[in-house]
């Protein structure tokens, strides 16, 4: 029986193009997971979009001489194109500046407010002395008052994990221009996090299958829950639908608050665009549905603490109780799948510091599947991982080109040359069945790893089949069997069967090359569907239009099972799947890439 699986992917911020560190956290892992789930027969809804509110958008717009909307439009399109090029199979990749999103955010907020989980509070806000503009908490840095870490942000300390207020930092400075912020009194709305201490703690105690780093971090947060601001003094954001607030042009929801609600609003928008406005409920209100959230470790707070409390508050499930909100009883996350950081020369990728490799540049030079493979097999799944060109070249040349690409090329080439089609296994031997059995068994092993978001182990298991097939060909030496064509055909049939199985196992990781292998084996039609960029009008304001990612994924043929290859199917002459990279690239990187200090 198929399951309903929600893949909720962190929203990339639209103040610039995204780099490979970003997509190693939210992008590739979520797509590998979703492609596997679809192949396994489950009903997947994969949603996200560009996060477009907040002061950083306004700051960047000024730098580029654009309005905030123009800047959001610009980078929404850039990011959408890059994610489409990477092959991320969203059912809907949208944005937060839509009428649909505004309405969903406001409706969920009103449910929280009715249930008593929102508090007005006079607090201290940071402003820039030179511009008078409110500074977002994350744009203020200083020394943590708790652990002494130099480089803590105004909302939290990444070193000790504690929630902070900008005014608490020692020696605070603006990350925008380095000036010391001024702190003034202002009234804001706060999420009453302490009223979720018992309910959130109890729920987290049931999350046995989570990655240990995520669970421990979230449980530590419960020990010191303080009210957290959900509004800000700025004019670029979702308006607050309360009397006394809605008519204040400089009061908007804090960007983090509306962004996490985007998972729900994107699902609602997807349903509306498919012609069944209630279709989203299959993934949100059916208790049997499963919800998986993908992001980098700097977003654990928002997905393992904040988003669950918003859902509980809407559902009336916080410590104060309450009534179920307008969306019905919404499911809490089944798992928060957080990756660590992909670093370069030991430091986080940083646009401002020039340590950055943009997705677009990488795709133009190397294509999508080499990056997808590197992130899957060598990415920051459980610990920070340093990206080096040397390791990228080694993985591409020895694993993708030499191991997988060579297996495909020589298996199909020999069969095409000698038979022109898939030969019949007229003279089988025990070694043939042993290899085929190993490939069939890998579906359970790799599938188990993928269901648990263990992408590194899954990709390594799939490549183990490839290595076994290469050894088999070397041992059987079909090129020496001219005098025994029946045995030669049996060997080639076995090799082609395992190529077919290995291609299926690798499809979630390498969907673009998997389509090519499918065609080389004589297949037709769509094997691994790709996302499409579609230009759409805003559902609630026909004067606005924007690009979205969607796709016809039900049309793909890839299924998570071993399928017997068809004897007599014509074979196509193979071309190299992966071009080998120059060894010197591993030492220097491309000319456009930042210099790595060894």
C-alpha positions, 0 to 999 in steps of 0.5 A, a space after each residue: 500500500 502506498 504512503 503519502 510522503 511530504 518532502 518539505 524543503 528549506 526555502 532558499 533566501 532570494 537576496 542572491 544566487 545560491 552556492 553549492 553549500 546551500 544545495 548540499 543541505 536542502 537541495 540534493 538530499 531532499 531530491 534523492 529522497 523524493 525520487 526514491 519514494 516515488 520509485 517505491 510507489 509512494 505519493 510524494 508532495 515535494 514543496 518549497 520556494 524562495 524566501 523573499 521578505 525581510 531587511 536583507 532583501 531591502 538592503 541588497 535591493 538598495 545595493 543593486 539599485 532595484 526595488 525590493 520586488 524587483 530584486 525578489 523577482 530577479 533572484 527568484 528566477 535565478 534560483 528557480 533556473 538553477 534548481 531546475 538545472 540541478 534536477 530537483 523534482 519539486 511538485 511546486 517550487 514557488 515564492 513567499 510574495 504571493 497572495 496565497 502565502 499571505 492568506 495562509 500565514 495570516 489564517 494560521 497566525 489568527 488561530 495561534 492568537 485565538 488560542 492565546 499563544 501570541 503576546 504583545 510585548 514592548 521590547 528593545 529593537 536594533 536600528 542602524 544609526 546611519 539609515 534609521 532602518 531596523 536591523 534584523 537579529 541575524 545581521 547583528 554579531 557580537 560576543 555571546 553573553 552565555 559562552 563567550 563565543 565571538 561571532 554569535 548572532 542576535 537571534 542565537 549563538 551557533 556555538 552553544 545553541 542558546 536563543 539570544 536577543 541582540 541587546 544581550 550581545 557584548 560589543 554588538 556590531 552590524 554585519 551590514 556596515 560594521 557600525 554599532 546599532 542603537 537600541 530603541 523601545 518598540 512594541 512587537 508580537 511574540 510567540 509564547 514559546 514557554 507555553 509549549 515547554 511540556 508539549 514540545 518536550 513530550 513530543 521530542 521524547 518520541 522522536 527516536 529515529 531522528 539524527 542524534 545531532 538534531 534531536 539533542 539540539 532540539 531537546 536542549 532548546 526546550 530547557 530555556 524556552 523564552 517568548 520569541 518576536 514574530 513581528 518586526 519594524 519594516 515595510 517588506 513582509 506579510 501584514 499583521 491582520 489585527 486591529 491596531 496593527 494592520 494599518 501600521 505600514 512599518 509593522 510586518 511579520 518577521 521573515 522567519 515566521 512567515 517562511 516556515 509557514 510556507 510549507 503549508 502555503 506551498 501545498 495549498 497553492 499546489 492543490 489550487 493549481 492542480 484543480 483540487 483545492 483540498 488535495 493538500 490535506 492528503 499530506 497534512 491532515 491524514 494521520 498516516 501521512 509522513 512529513 520529512 523536512 530537509 535543511 542545513 544545521 543552521 535551520 534546526 531551531 526553526 524546524 525542530 522547535 519553532 515550526 512544531 510549536 506553530 503547528 501545535 498552537 494552531 491545533 490547540 495542542 500546546 500547554 494551554 490547549 485551544 481549538 483546532 484552527 481553520 486548516 484542521 489538525 495538522 501533522 507535525 514533522 515525522 523527521 527533521 533531516 538536517 545536514 551539516 555544513 559543506 565547507 571550503 578550506 575549513 570555512 563556511 561558504 560565504 559570498 561576502 568573503 569570496 569563498 563561494 562556488 555558485 550552483 550556476 557556474 558549477 552546472 555550466 562547467 560540470 553538469 548536474 549529476 557530478 555535483 549530485 553524486 559528490 554531495 550524496 557520497 561525500 557531502 556533509 550528511 553527519 559532519 562538516 565536510 570540506 569541499 576540495 577540487 582534488 576530491 571532486 576530480 577523484 570521485 568523478 574520474 574514478 567512480 563515475 567515469 572509470 567505474 560506472 561509465 566504463 561498465 556501461 560503455 563496455 557492456 553495451 559496446 560488446 553486446 551491440 558489436 556482437 549481437 546488435 541487441 540484448 543477447 539470450 543467456 543460453 549458456 549460464 554459469 553460477 557466477 552469473 546468478 551470483 552477480 544478479 542475486 547481489 544486484 537484486 539484493 541491493 534494492 532492499 539494502 539501498 532502499 532501507 538506507 534511503 528511507 532513513 536518509 542515509 544517502 552516503 551509505 545508499 550511494 556506496 551500496 549502489 556503487 558496490 554493485 557496480 564494482 562487482 559487475 566490473 570484476 565479473 567482466 574482468 574475470 569472465 573476459 567475454 572478449 576472449 570468448 569468440 569460440 564460445 558465443 553461447 557463453 559470451 552471450 550469457 556473460 553479456 546478458 548478465 552484464 546488461 542485466 546488472 547495468 540495468 539494475 545498477 542504473 535503477 539503484 543510481 537513478 535517485 542520485 544520477 537522474 540525468 545520466 540514468 535517462 541516458 543509460 535507459 536509452 542506451 539499453 534500448 528504452 524509450 520514453 521518460 525514465 527519470 522525469 525532470 522538473 519544468 519551469 512554468 510561467 504562472 499568474 498569481 492565483 489572487 492577483 492577475 497583475 503578478 506573474 512568476 516562474 514555478 517548478 513543477 513536473 509530470 513525475 507520474 509519467 516516469 518509468 523508473 520503479 524501485 525493483 529489478 526488471 528483467 531485460 528484454 532479449 532481442 531489444 536493440 541496443 544503441 551505440 554508447 557515448 561516454 556518460 561522464 568525461 574525465 576531468 583534467 588532473 590539474 583541475 584538482 590542484 587549482 580548480 577552474 579559473 572562475 572558482 575561489 582559490 583554496 588555501 592548502 
